[in-house]
């Protein structure tokens, strides 16, 4: 137990979410509990993790979730480990919420230099319905950025996805490659606008960020087969788009190959996304939890073959393997599934509540003047 790596989880504590303040001590090593000397509250070592108040062993939960994010159907896990199917569903929902918080804290904090973004959507068959799953990734680092679910493939779905992409971006002068869906053009032009300050009174005018480029790949079908592909430069010139592609090493033409490959990864690693499979999800919430589990494990736990680079001289191995999060600069090592499930998302810094109503008599301006 290391109190230096812990923080207080009490929402009313002035030191909540702050690591290294010296206010955390060991309350019980037998029960694995800490104490905050600032507020006097005690909390478990697993507070804020996916293992909090777990009735099974942490090793069993880690193995089950590892199988789930590698495409194993829940029916097989129930038969192999003797678990109840409601237990597996509850674990998936809990870990999906935990991975969602980890993704928001580490990825969607405007800390990634995206450079080149690709987005696409795929349909998923649920029990009695069909939904659309939209995904986006940064092509140079292969980092999964965002995902959104909706029963319709419309502007609302794409706008929700684009807002998440902007939350990840450190700079807005980037290249975006999408397919022929017209909603992408409208959503990116709206979300990636910035206010232009002129010094005049009133609301500033919103304009598209300088350096923003948008390319579109339009596929032409004939008898349900691709008969031709048309490349369009929607925002910016074709020469500027090709210059970004060459600089990032992600191709020599407008394409969506990286996001198409990510779609294949999600379909192979998430059982409800398998075409003509029997492990169909019943609710969109189950699909969303699995999406964040697979996406976070893909970013932080799985090595990507195309991201390896030559090891420094004198190293043990010739190549240095990297995960998408390592390539994006979000971490310096490959995470294990146990480390992902034990990651604690810190609370926001505590702020004193605002006083409402008339100020006290002792601090009022008239009392001080008298």
C-alpha positions as CSV (number, residue, x, y, z in Angstrom):
1,X,0.0,0.0,0.0
2,X,1.4,3.4,-1.1
3,X,-0.4,6.4,0.4
4,X,1.6,8.7,-1.9
5,X,-0.3,7.5,-4.9
6,X,-3.8,7.9,-3.4
7,X,-6.2,10.8,-3.0
8,X,-9.3,11.5,-1.0
9,X,-12.6,10.5,-2.6
10,X,-14.8,12.5,-0.3
11,X,-16.7,15.1,-2.4
12,X,-16.8,17.6,0.6
13,X,-13.1,17.3,1.4
14,X,-10.9,20.4,0.4
15,X,-8.1,18.0,-0.6
16,X,-10.2,15.7,-2.8
17,X,-8.5,14.4,-5.9
18,X,-5.1,15.8,-5.0
19,X,-2.2,13.4,-5.0
20,X,1.0,13.9,-3.0
21,X,-0.5,16.4,-0.4
22,X,0.6,14.3,2.6
23,X,-3.0,14.0,3.8
24,X,-3.5,10.2,3.1
25,X,-2.3,7.5,5.5
26,X,-2.8,3.8,5.9
27,X,-5.8,3.0,8.1
28,X,-5.7,-0.8,7.9
29,X,-3.4,-3.0,6.0
30,X,-5.5,-6.1,6.7
31,X,-8.7,-4.6,5.2
32,X,-6.7,-2.5,2.6
33,X,-8.1,0.9,3.7
34,X,-6.7,4.4,3.7
35,X,-7.6,7.5,5.8
36,X,-7.6,11.1,4.9
37,X,-6.3,13.2,7.8
38,X,-7.9,16.3,6.3
39,X,-11.5,15.2,6.6
40,X,-11.1,12.0,8.7
41,X,-12.9,9.7,6.2
42,X,-11.6,6.3,5.4
43,X,-11.9,4.6,2.0
44,X,-11.0,1.2,0.4
45,X,-7.9,0.9,-1.7
46,X,-10.1,-0.1,-4.6
47,X,-12.3,3.0,-4.4
48,X,-12.6,4.6,-7.8
49,X,-11.6,1.4,-9.7
50,X,-13.5,-1.3,-11.5
51,X,-12.7,-3.7,-8.5
52,X,-14.6,-1.6,-6.0
53,X,-17.0,-3.8,-3.8
54,X,-16.3,-6.9,-6.0
55,X,-17.6,-10.1,-4.6
56,X,-15.3,-12.3,-6.8
57,X,-11.6,-12.3,-7.1
58,X,-9.9,-9.5,-9.1
59,X,-8.0,-12.1,-11.1
60,X,-11.3,-13.7,-12.3
61,X,-12.8,-10.4,-13.3
62,X,-9.6,-9.5,-15.2
63,X,-9.6,-12.8,-17.1
64,X,-13.3,-12.4,-18.0
65,X,-13.0,-8.9,-19.2
66,X,-9.9,-9.8,-21.2
67,X,-11.9,-12.5,-23.0
68,X,-14.8,-10.1,-23.6
69,X,-12.6,-7.5,-25.3
70,X,-11.1,-10.2,-27.5
71,X,-14.4,-11.3,-29.0
72,X,-15.4,-14.2,-26.7
73,X,-19.2,-14.5,-26.4
74,X,-20.6,-14.1,-22.9
75,X,-22.3,-17.5,-23.2
76,X,-18.9,-19.2,-23.5
77,X,-17.6,-17.3,-20.4
78,X,-20.7,-18.4,-18.4
79,X,-20.2,-22.0,-19.4
80,X,-16.4,-22.0,-18.8
81,X,-16.3,-20.2,-15.4
82,X,-19.7,-21.2,-14.0
83,X,-20.8,-17.5,-13.6
84,X,-24.3,-16.2,-13.8
85,X,-24.9,-14.3,-17.1
86,X,-26.2,-11.3,-15.0
87,X,-22.8,-11.2,-13.3
88,X,-21.0,-11.0,-16.6
89,X,-23.4,-8.3,-17.8
90,X,-22.9,-6.3,-14.6
91,X,-19.2,-6.5,-14.9
92,X,-19.3,-5.3,-18.5
93,X,-21.5,-2.3,-17.5
94,X,-19.2,-1.4,-14.6
95,X,-16.0,-1.6,-16.6
96,X,-17.6,0.2,-19.5
97,X,-18.4,3.2,-17.3
98,X,-14.9,3.0,-15.8
99,X,-13.2,2.9,-19.2
100,X,-15.4,5.8,-20.3
101,X,-14.1,7.9,-17.4
102,X,-10.5,6.9,-18.2
103,X,-10.9,7.8,-21.8
104,X,-12.4,11.2,-21.0
105,X,-9.6,11.9,-18.4
106,X,-6.6,10.9,-20.5
107,X,-7.7,11.3,-24.2
108,X,-10.4,13.9,-24.3
109,X,-8.4,16.6,-22.6
110,X,-7.2,18.6,-25.6
111,X,-3.8,17.0,-25.2
112,X,-3.3,15.1,-28.5
113,X,-1.7,16.5,-31.6
114,X,-4.1,14.8,-34.1
115,X,-2.7,16.0,-37.4
116,X,-4.8,13.6,-39.4
117,X,-8.3,12.3,-38.4
118,X,-10.5,9.7,-40.1
119,X,-14.1,8.9,-39.2
120,X,-16.6,6.3,-40.4
121,X,-19.7,4.6,-39.2
122,X,-21.0,1.0,-39.3
123,X,-24.4,-0.6,-38.5
124,X,-24.9,-3.0,-35.7
125,X,-27.8,-5.5,-35.4
126,X,-29.3,-5.7,-31.9
127,X,-32.3,-7.7,-30.7
128,X,-35.3,-6.2,-32.5
129,X,-33.5,-3.1,-33.9
130,X,-30.5,-1.8,-35.7
131,X,-28.2,1.0,-34.6
132,X,-25.3,3.0,-36.1
133,X,-21.9,3.1,-34.5
134,X,-19.7,6.0,-35.5
135,X,-15.9,5.9,-34.8
136,X,-13.0,8.2,-35.2
137,X,-9.2,7.8,-34.9
138,X,-6.0,9.7,-35.3
139,X,-4.2,8.2,-38.2
140,X,-0.5,8.9,-37.3
141,X,-0.8,7.3,-33.9
142,X,-3.7,5.0,-34.6
143,X,-5.3,6.4,-31.4
144,X,-9.1,5.7,-31.1
145,X,-10.6,9.1,-30.3
146,X,-14.4,8.8,-30.1
147,X,-17.4,6.7,-30.6
148,X,-21.2,7.5,-30.7
149,X,-24.4,5.4,-31.0
150,X,-27.7,6.3,-32.6
151,X,-30.7,4.6,-34.2
152,X,-30.4,6.9,-37.2
153,X,-27.4,7.7,-39.4
154,X,-28.0,11.4,-39.3
155,X,-26.5,14.8,-38.4
156,X,-27.1,14.3,-34.6
157,X,-24.9,11.2,-34.5
158,X,-22.1,12.8,-36.5
159,X,-22.2,16.0,-34.5
160,X,-21.9,14.1,-31.3
161,X,-18.9,12.3,-32.7
162,X,-17.3,15.5,-34.0
163,X,-17.6,17.2,-30.6
164,X,-15.7,14.4,-29.0
165,X,-13.0,14.7,-31.7
166,X,-12.6,18.4,-31.0
167,X,-12.3,17.6,-27.2
168,X,-9.2,15.5,-28.0
169,X,-7.5,18.0,-30.3
170,X,-4.7,20.2,-29.1
171,X,-4.7,22.2,-32.3
172,X,-7.5,22.7,-34.9
173,X,-5.2,22.9,-38.0
174,X,-5.6,19.3,-38.9
175,X,-6.8,17.1,-41.8
176,X,-10.0,15.1,-41.7
177,X,-10.8,12.3,-44.2
178,X,-14.4,10.9,-44.3
179,X,-16.7,9.1,-46.6
180,X,-19.4,10.6,-48.8
181,X,-22.0,11.2,-46.0
182,X,-23.0,14.8,-46.2
183,X,-23.5,15.1,-42.4
184,X,-19.7,15.1,-41.9
185,X,-19.2,18.2,-43.9
186,X,-21.9,20.1,-42.0
187,X,-20.8,18.8,-38.6
188,X,-17.1,19.6,-39.0
189,X,-17.8,23.1,-40.4
190,X,-20.0,23.9,-37.4
191,X,-18.0,22.4,-34.6
192,X,-14.5,23.4,-35.7
193,X,-15.4,27.1,-35.9
194,X,-13.6,29.6,-33.6
195,X,-14.7,33.2,-32.6
196,X,-13.0,36.0,-34.4
197,X,-12.4,38.9,-32.0
198,X,-12.5,42.3,-33.6
199,X,-12.8,44.5,-30.5
200,X,-16.4,45.5,-31.3
201,X,-19.3,45.1,-29.1
202,X,-21.6,42.1,-29.5
203,X,-21.1,38.4,-30.2
204,X,-18.0,37.6,-32.3
205,X,-18.4,36.0,-35.7
206,X,-17.5,32.3,-35.9
207,X,-15.2,31.1,-38.7
208,X,-13.6,27.9,-39.6
209,X,-10.2,27.4,-37.9
210,X,-7.3,28.4,-40.0
211,X,-5.5,25.4,-41.5
212,X,-8.4,23.1,-41.2
213,X,-8.6,20.6,-44.1
214,X,-11.4,18.3,-45.0
215,X,-11.2,15.6,-47.7
216,X,-14.0,13.3,-48.8
217,X,-14.0,9.9,-50.4
218,X,-17.2,9.2,-52.4
219,X,-17.8,5.6,-53.5
220,X,-20.0,5.0,-56.6
221,X,-21.9,1.7,-56.5
222,X,-23.3,-0.4,-59.3
223,X,-25.3,-3.6,-58.5
224,X,-24.1,-3.4,-54.9
225,X,-20.5,-3.3,-55.9
226,X,-18.0,-0.4,-55.9
227,X,-17.7,0.8,-59.5
228,X,-15.6,3.9,-58.8
229,X,-14.1,6.2,-56.2
230,X,-14.1,10.0,-56.3
231,X,-11.9,12.1,-54.1
232,X,-13.0,15.6,-53.1
233,X,-11.2,18.4,-51.3
234,X,-14.0,20.1,-49.4
235,X,-12.0,22.5,-47.2
236,X,-8.6,23.5,-48.4
237,X,-6.8,22.6,-51.6
238,X,-5.8,19.2,-52.8
239,X,-2.1,20.1,-52.6
240,X,-2.4,21.1,-48.9
241,X,-4.2,17.8,-48.1
242,X,-1.5,15.8,-49.9
243,X,1.2,17.7,-48.1
244,X,-0.3,16.7,-44.7
245,X,-0.6,13.1,-45.8
246,X,3.0,13.1,-46.9
247,X,4.3,14.8,-43.7
248,X,2.4,12.4,-41.4
249,X,3.3,9.3,-43.5
250,X,-0.4,8.3,-43.8
251,X,-0.7,7.9,-47.6
252,X,-0.5,9.8,-50.9
253,X,-4.2,10.3,-51.6
254,X,-7.5,11.0,-49.8
255,X,-8.6,7.8,-48.2
256,X,-10.3,6.2,-45.1
257,X,-8.2,3.0,-44.9
258,X,-7.2,3.5,-41.3
259,X,-10.7,3.9,-39.9
260,X,-11.9,1.0,-42.1
261,X,-9.2,-1.2,-40.4
262,X,-10.3,0.0,-37.0
263,X,-13.9,-1.0,-37.9
264,X,-12.7,-4.5,-38.6
265,X,-10.8,-4.6,-35.3
266,X,-13.9,-3.6,-33.4
267,X,-16.0,-6.2,-35.3
268,X,-13.5,-8.9,-34.5
269,X,-13.0,-7.9,-30.8
270,X,-16.6,-7.2,-29.8
271,X,-19.0,-10.1,-30.0
272,X,-22.2,-8.1,-30.7
273,X,-20.5,-6.5,-33.8
274,X,-19.7,-9.9,-35.5
275,X,-21.8,-10.3,-38.6
276,X,-24.3,-13.1,-38.5
277,X,-23.3,-14.0,-34.9
278,X,-25.4,-15.4,-32.1
279,X,-24.1,-13.1,-29.3
280,X,-26.4,-10.2,-30.2
281,X,-26.7,-7.4,-27.7
282,X,-30.1,-6.6,-26.3
283,X,-29.6,-2.9,-25.4
284,X,-27.5,-0.1,-26.8
285,X,-26.0,0.4,-23.4
286,X,-24.4,-3.0,-23.6
287,X,-22.9,-2.1,-26.9
288,X,-21.6,1.2,-25.6
289,X,-20.0,-0.4,-22.6
290,X,-18.2,-2.9,-24.9
291,X,-17.1,-0.1,-27.2
292,X,-15.3,1.8,-24.4
293,X,-13.8,-1.5,-23.1
294,X,-12.4,-2.5,-26.5
295,X,-11.4,1.1,-27.4
296,X,-9.5,1.8,-24.1
297,X,-7.8,-1.6,-24.2
298,X,-6.9,-0.9,-27.9
299,X,-5.3,2.4,-27.0
300,X,-3.4,1.5,-23.8
301,X,-3.0,-2.3,-23.7
302,X,-2.5,-3.6,-27.2
303,X,0.7,-3.3,-29.2
304,X,0.3,-2.1,-32.8
305,X,2.6,-3.6,-35.3
306,X,2.7,-0.5,-37.6
307,X,3.8,1.7,-34.7
308,X,7.0,0.0,-33.8
309,X,10.3,1.9,-34.2
310,X,13.9,1.0,-34.2
311,X,15.3,0.5,-30.7
312,X,18.2,2.7,-29.5
313,X,21.7,1.3,-29.7
314,X,22.6,-1.2,-27.1
315,X,19.0,-2.3,-26.5
316,X,18.0,-5.9,-26.0
317,X,15.7,-6.1,-28.9
318,X,15.9,-4.6,-32.4
319,X,12.5,-3.0,-32.4
320,X,10.6,-1.0,-29.8
321,X,6.9,-2.0,-29.7
322,X,4.3,0.7,-28.9
323,X,0.7,1.1,-28.2
324,X,-1.4,3.9,-29.8
325,X,-1.3,5.8,-26.4
326,X,2.5,5.5,-26.4
327,X,2.7,6.9,-29.9
328,X,0.4,9.8,-29.0
329,X,2.5,10.6,-26.0
330,X,-0.2,9.8,-23.4
331,X,1.8,7.2,-21.6
332,X,5.4,5.8,-21.6
333,X,4.7,2.1,-21.2
334,X,2.3,-0.6,-22.2
335,X,-0.6,-1.1,-19.8
336,X,-1.8,-4.4,-18.6
337,X,-5.5,-5.1,-18.2
338,X,-5.1,-5.2,-14.4
339,X,-3.5,-1.7,-14.6
340,X,-6.3,-0.4,-16.7
341,X,-9.0,-1.7,-14.3
342,X,-7.2,-0.3,-11.3
343,X,-6.6,3.2,-12.7
344,X,-8.2,5.8,-10.5
345,X,-9.6,8.9,-12.2
346,X,-8.9,11.9,-9.9
347,X,-11.7,14.1,-8.8
348,X,-11.8,17.8,-10.0
349,X,-10.2,20.2,-7.6
350,X,-12.4,21.2,-4.7
351,X,-13.9,24.7,-4.8
352,X,-15.7,26.4,-1.9
353,X,-19.4,26.8,-2.5
354,X,-20.7,30.2,-3.4
355,X,-22.6,32.0,-0.7
356,X,-26.1,32.9,-1.7
357,X,-28.2,35.8,-0.4
358,X,-27.2,38.8,1.5
359,X,-23.7,38.8,2.9
360,X,-23.2,38.7,6.7
361,X,-23.4,41.9,8.7
362,X,-19.8,41.7,9.8
363,X,-18.5,41.7,6.2
364,X,-21.0,44.0,4.6
365,X,-19.7,47.3,3.1
366,X,-21.9,49.5,5.4
367,X,-20.7,47.7,8.6
368,X,-17.1,48.1,7.6
369,X,-17.6,51.8,6.8
370,X,-19.2,52.5,10.2
